[in-house]
Amino acid sequence: MQKRLLKLSFLIYPLFAVLTANADIYKSVDADGHVTFSDTRTKGAVRMNLDPAPSNENHSELKTRTRTASMTPSSFPRVDSQTQAQRDDKRKQILLTELETEQKALEEAKKFFSGNAQQFTGAKLDNKSQQIQSDINTHQTNIQLIQKELAFIK
């Protein structure tokens, strides 16, 4: 009896796997523009028409299909390499100017903080001290992000 039940479970289990793998996906957008995907339909949700996942394709076929699907559409405007290089140079100059401005602002905030550190006592002055420290942290973060962005430019 147990062997028979075991054999039956091996036959039924794949059916459950197939049934659960073929769920509908719904997309909804709230009033703030946040997009949510779910397997349960809600008011205003739209059913997504998705192709089933590839099952028995070999790796190179899948790779070719993915590359073809992600290619730029023919109607998308093209930019020649010289124009792109000019744009990259301009962007780099803008980022360098922003970096210089942030570095100056950081130095000024540090000077102000160190020059007035002894005065920052009491509740009101503690708030001012916290605000200046927050400004210093913001400038440091901005500098790091700009430097990170500059590293991506050719």
Buried (B, 14 or more C-beta within 10 A) or exposed (E): EEEEEEEEEEEEEEEEEEEEEEEEEBEBEEEEEEEEEEEEEEEEBEEEEEEEEEEEEEEEEEEEEEEEEEEEEEEEEEEEEEEEEEEEEEEBEEBEEBBEEBBEBBEEBBEEBEEEEEEBEEEEEEEBBEEBEEBBEBBBEBBEBBEEBBEEEE
